[in-house]
Amino acid sequence: MPVKWNSTYLMLDSVVLYSLAFCQLKLVDPKYKWYPSLEEWSRVEKIMRFLKPFHEMTKLFSGHRYPTSNLYFLYVWRIQMLLQEHMVSMDLAISGMAKDMKSKFDKYWECYSVVLTFAIIFYPRYKFESVEFFYKKLDVSTSYEKVNVLREQMWELFEEYLCVVPPRCEQSSTIGTISGCDVDMEFDSYRSQCVDARSQSQLDLYLGYDFEDEDEDEDENSLSTNIEDLVVRLGVHSR
């Protein structure tokens, strides 16, 4: 009987707590013959480690409190990276599960929401270089095309925004952070090598600002506020 992977994780997470009880049961009940072997318990723990990150990230999207828009791209990217890594696992059970999950992922998530991808570009720590970096980590051969499409769409919609939105008064806001990302240090090294000659439009000025470190407070100025307004308006256009 087929079972969804998230249900599989929850069942395994519950039963592994009683692994010692199952071992004792075989000693006190002679009729209990089909108890899990040590090898099978080891397999259970291995599958749990594989499924746990997906379970945690799925809860973020399906719960009552959702992650901020600037984290959307990172969470979806991490799911895709984990699937690609486990598809080539030496454990046939895990690689098989990863391949099945990847086929479903491709159906629903392969085309990341453009508007929500803009959110990470307008996040002072990452900006456009982050999208280039993360796409290259997934697949170097397709990263250039994906980034160019995203860049063209961003500029097209930004030009439309300039025609209809007046200057905004200065406001301040706080943007959430994502912790525990294994690729942070690698991305810091990558972005330090990026040199991009830009003109001086409002969007260029923002993208040309220095990156903000993860542990710095983010004090958004009027330009950043206008950028946030753009993201909201783009969301309306995308419906």
RALINJO-V22414 format. One record per residue. N is the residue number from 1. PSI is psi as a letter, one per 30 degrees, with the letter a starting at -180 (NA if undefined). Layout:
n = [N;N]
psi = [PSI;PSI]
//
This chain:
n = [1;2;3;4;5;6;7;8;9;10;11;12;13;14;15;16;17;18;19;20;21;22;23;24;25;26;27;28;29;30;31;32;33;34;35;36;37;38;39;40;41;42;43;44;45;46;47;48;49;50;51;52;53;54;55;56;57;58;59;60;61;62;63;64;65;66;67;68;69;70;71;72;73;74;75;76;77;78;79;80;81;82;83;84;85;86;87;88;89;90;91;92;93;94;95;96;97;98;99;100;101;102;103;104;105;106;107;108;109;110;111;112;113;114;115;116;117;118;119;120;121;122;123;124;125;126;127;128;129;130;131;132;133;134;135;136;137;138;139;140;141;142;143;144;145;146;147;148;149;150;151;152;153;154;155;156;157;158;159;160;161;162;163;164;165;166;167;168;169;170;171;172;173;174;175;176;177;178;179;180;181;182;183;184;185;186;187;188;189;190;191;192;193;194;195;196;197;198;199;200;201;202;203;204;205;206;207;208;209;210;211;212;213;214;215;216;217;218;219;220;221;222;223;224;225;226;227;228;229;230;231;232;233;234;235;236;237;238;239]
psi = [k;k;k;k;e;e;e;e;e;e;e;e;e;e;f;f;f;g;e;e;e;e;e;e;e;f;e;f;j;f;f;j;f;h;l;k;l;e;e;e;e;e;e;e;e;e;e;e;e;e;f;e;e;e;e;e;e;e;e;e;f;f;a;f;j;l;l;l;f;f;f;e;e;e;e;e;e;e;e;e;e;e;e;e;e;f;f;g;k;f;j;e;e;e;e;e;e;e;e;e;e;e;e;e;e;e;e;f;f;e;j;k;k;e;e;f;e;e;e;f;e;g;k;f;f;e;a;e;f;e;e;e;e;e;e;e;e;e;j;e;f;f;e;e;e;e;e;e;e;e;e;e;e;e;e;e;e;e;e;e;e;f;f;f;k;l;k;l;l;k;l;l;l;k;k;l;l;k;l;g;k;f;g;e;e;e;e;e;e;e;f;f;f;k;k;k;k;k;a;h;l;e;e;e;e;e;f;f;l;k;k;k;l;e;g;k;k;j;j;k;a;e;e;e;e;e;e;e;e;e;e;e;e;e;e;e;f;f;NA]
//
